[in-house]
Amino acid sequence: MRRLSSLLLTLCVVMLLPLRASAEEVGTSALACVVIDEVSGRVLLSHNAEAPLPMASTTKVMTALLALENGDLDAPVTCSRNAFGVPGTSIYLAQGETLTLREMLYGLMLSSGNDAATAIAEHIGGSVAEFCAMMTARAAELGCKHTVFLTPHGLPCDGHYTTAHDLALIARQAMTHPEFREIVATSRATIPWEGRSYDRVLHNKNRLLTTYEGATGIKTGYTKKAGRCLVFSAERDGMRIIGVVLNCWNWFNEAARLMDTAFERYEAVTLLRQGEAAATLPVRHTDGATVDVILDADLSGVVAKGSIPQVEIDLPDVLDAPLHKGQTLGVARMCAGGETVAEVSLRAAADVARDDFPARWRMYWQQWLAIP
């Protein structure tokens, strides 16, 4: 395999500057915190990020994720006797009241309705217990190593816990859903209120949406046991980040400070563009043909400001015909601090037919057989 570094066209590799470690330890008022790059999932800032802790209503990020992955947003969801009157924050569903799943999700994420969480859990999982088992299993699939869900809402329950890092991974997956992004970025919404002549008015409890430049979400949570918990996100200059603070008395201010730190220390860069030729390679079993190898997407990633990242291109020295346009031939990687920041597939830009003696003999034979 050949490895081509730092765009192969300059001498920047020789002058490569050292990069900060991708996961910088930071001081914080939170018991645990993390900030990750939303695109790659790389940890940028952290403290105590792998410690299992209660997470209060930030639990509902996973509740919403499962609803989006397994439900129909226009399907009716009915408040059962079990969902009616769940303690804590509520959208005041009446027993037997029906809303769409989409409307329940707005009640879940903006007003943090525990009744909505229970109704959603029963609708998707059949029961709260089965839905919580689904939550825990899905977390494990996302790489969460220290997460157990025993409720869909986050009210105090022994054995219900996550970590700042695990919760960020869950939020990252949720943010891949356009509907989720829209909901958590909404400051105010209205949904029907069955039996009344007016709608419910929902106000998002995440005040970062109106106080922090570029804020895009995500969810607040509080219980006496868990303290103030917040999952937050923002985008500036093409760089998208997700963060978590657990048990943090000044949650909004600390989240803003952590995001400021991430934006001050890191930036999003693009080294190669989608469709750009990374190499031109010879093709065997042809009459001297070559093929351009192009990027399937932009090679972009988040790196420390002031650094010069490397590009590594992994391809064979020579290819074998036949080739098909769009065929995956290798990968291009952006590397920083000894780790891969981003990875993009490299594909053939055109078809290349086999053109040697055996191929021509087969063609002549097939043409002869086709003669009537």
C-alpha angles and dihedrals in degrees: 000000000000120000117203116193136207098000091309088243104082141043092241091115090069091054096043111152122222114260128219115252106271094237107055118191109234135190112243144169088228122094086230134003143169139180119198137183103254095213100051102017091233115156110241102172130012148161125184086341096157097051113117109237139159112265106193115203095351079086085082092073087074092042089056093044093055091046091054093045096046108024143070109241091214095049118113116251118196126206108237128205087261093054094044114097098003105173123256128026114010146172087216099244115188119228107269093017114141130209131163118265088248091056091047089053091054089051090047099049103032103036094021092231112195089193090055090049092054093045091051092048093053092045094052102032103028089236137026091247093053092046091052089052087053090050093053093045092049091050090054090051089055091055098262106153102180107036131115124170119203098161134034092222108040102242110157112292128155111244095025107118149128138177130249090249095047091049090051090053091052091049091048091057092046091053090061087074113083090209091056092049090051094049098047092046092054116103097188135014141163128222131178122280108207114228094016132097092228136053131249111260112215122199121195111237092209102097092183087082089072101029106041123068111239096009113160104175157240141171143310128210138181139176128150090248097047098035120209112337128183137182109198140175141185143173129216131164093350094309116119121193137182123200141182133201119187123196094001119156094199094039102159095043092045092048090051091049092050092049091048089052092050093048091047095051102036139044139186115248134182116208102173131020130228110270093019115135111246093182145346113228134192117245121218123221091037136095093266096303123165132193133208115236110214136189118259091211141356113296097229134154147150118266137167112280113259094024128117110223124210129239117213119191118196114199137136116260090240135014132220124233139265099064128172126215108260094022112148110245105165145319139270117213134194109214131193131171092358096304136095112259097179138359130200131183120246116219139187112265094209146011116271116194123210109255113179135110097278091047092049092046090053090049092051091046093050091048091050092050090051093057108107 
